[in-house]
Amino acid sequence: MSQHDLSLLARRRGPDPSKRQPPRPDPLLELVEVRRLFEPATAALAAARVTDADLAEFAARLEVMAAVRNDPAAFAAHDVAFHQAVTSVTRNEMLMTLLNAVSAHALLADLPHRVLDHDLADIVLAEHTAIHAALEARDPTLAHAAALLHVNTTEQWLRRHLGNVPPAH
């Protein structure tokens, strides 16, 4: 096919669809994409390295989260701290630096003030408890699965509140 034929074909079909840029996802959903990549693997690594002292700290964190579940700002702060604690249990400085760079602090700072319902707090607590149980079992596969489920729950909740349709997986 000649260059002229290709040019005619392109004009009949319209612009090249491969050159169109899809719209950028909401920044919160971009954060979920990053979390989906890193958090399950981080939880698995943490399960292999967790100590009894770490487990006691997680149990205490869960108690505090339960106590502040009606205070969206405090709950969100403890939620972020829980995830940071999982990362710190890996004892991997590079991973901690990387995940701190994409921390939820900035993006989630005002979200809890806008929308945090009691059902979500209960779900987050249950899923954090499942992550804790997987760490306590020192089971990397279970920790990976529990963290992946938690990130998926977060994504589905965000999509409902942002008015986005769930992606086809």
Secondary structure as UniProt FT lines:
FT   HELIX           3..13
FT   HELIX           17..19
FT   HELIX           27..49
FT   HELIX           52..67
FT   TURN            68..70
FT   HELIX           72..89
FT   TURN            90..91
FT   HELIX           93..101
FT   HELIX           105..108
FT   HELIX           111..114
FT   HELIX           118..136
FT   TURN            137..138
FT   HELIX           140..162
//
